[in-house]
Amino acid sequence: MKWIGHIGFALSGALMSFNALAANPANPLVSDQWRARPLVLVTPSAGNQGYQRMRRLISNQQTAFDERDMVLYTIENGIGQRNGADMTTAETEAILEDLGVKPDGALTVILIGKDGGKKVQQTGFVNPEELFTTIDRMPMRRQERTADDRASKPE
């Protein structure tokens, strides 16, 4: 019976390795893991009102966005950018494929944690304040804030 436990452990290790390697290496989200919290906005048209509103609110709250180590990915009509810099077609396609999102569907908002996992995926407008609140509830963010508070206190 002991060998059954060993097989289960070996299989779970193999599955964890598979999941870590499942992301397309062209996907720039892979390099953001453990460094940033990507916010991915996918819209079939830059003229989408919900998309325009989100972009405007995010630009007005850039400090809050930056404090949370967020990175903005936008994919407008299949053309991708990371923080305003153009991505290659391969990078854009890799993001869409790995996230399972179609570029010609409804506005899709995806928040990814520093661990690389999807934290929010919604269709349509999402108020950035709701995303900030979601992030602030995350254990890693709470640890970051505690560390920041300690660093800012004079001795």
N, C-alpha and C positions, 0 to 999 in steps of 0.2 A: 504493500500500500504506500510505502514511502516514495516509491518512484513516481506515483501519480502526482504527488505534490511537486516533485521536481519538474515533471513535464509541464504542469500548469504554470510554474514559475518561469520556465524557459519560454513558453508560449507568450506569456504576458510581456516578457522582455522583448521578444521578437515583435510583438504588436506595437509596443511603444517605439521601437526603432523604426518600424515601418511608417508610423504616423509622422515621425520627425522628418523622414525622407520623402513623404508623399507630396510635399509642396514642390512645385516647379521651381528649379533653381533660378529661372528668369524672373520670378516674382519678387519685386523689391520689398514686399512685406516681410520676407524671410530675414532680411538684414535689419529690420526694425525691431525684431523680437528681442525682448529684455531691455530695449533702449527707449522705445516710444510707444504711444498709444495711437495707432492709425485710425483716422476717421475717413471712411471711404464713402463718397457720394457718387452714385451712378445715375445718370439721367440720359434719356434719348435726345434731349435738346437743352442747350444752354438757356433757352428762353422759358423753360419750365418755371412757373411762378414760385412754387415751393422751394425749388433749388436756388433761385435768385434770392429769396428771402433768407434761406439758411446761410448762403455765402455772405450776405450783407451783415447778418447778426454775428457770424463768426469773425468777420473783419472788425466789427465794433467791439468784440470781446477778445481780442488777440492776446492780451495779458493773461486772462483766465485760461485760454487755450494753451499758451506756452507754459504756464505754471504746472500744468498737468502732463507735460511732455507729449503733447499731441502733435501729430503730423497729418496734414490734409492731403488726401488723394481725391482727385476729381476725374471722373470719366464721363465726358460729354460726347454723345453720339459716337462712342467707340474710341475716342481720343483721350489718352490719359495724361495727367500731370501729377507730380508730387511736389507739394508746396510751391506751385506755380511754375515748376520746371517740367518741360516736356519729357515724357517717358517714351520708350520705344514701343513699337507695335507688339513685340514679343512680351515685354513687361506688362503692358495693358491686358493683353490676352491671357497671360498667366494669372493675373489678379482675378479677372472675371471667371476664369475656369476654376481656380482654387476656391473662390467664394461661392461659386454656383449661381452667378448673376448674369442675366442677359443685358447687353448694352442698349437694347431697344425696348425694354420693359418700362414699367413705371419708375419714378424716382425711388431709389433704394438707398437707405442710410445704414451703414454698418460700422459699428464701433468695435475695435479689436483691442484687447488688453495687451499689456507688455508680455504676457505669457504666450501670445499668439492666438488665443482663443476668441471666438466671437462673443461679445458681451451684449450687444444690441444688434438686431437686424429688423428694420421696419420699412414699410413702404409709405412714401409720402413724406411731407414735412415733419421734422422733429426739431423741437426747440433746443438749441444748444445748451440752455440751462439744465434741461433734463439729462443731457449727456454728462454735463459736469457733475451733477448730483450722483449719477450712476457711478462715475469714476471715484468720486469722493467717498463712496461707501465701500469701495474695494479695499481689501486688507493691505495690499501693497501700497496703495495711495495713502492709507492711514499711517503706515510705517514711514513713508517718505515725509509726510507732514510732521510727524513726531521728530524725525531726524532734523528736519529744517528748523523746527522750533528750538531744539537743543543747540543747534549751530548758531542761531541768531541771538541767543541769550548771552549777555556779558558775564564773565566770570568774576 
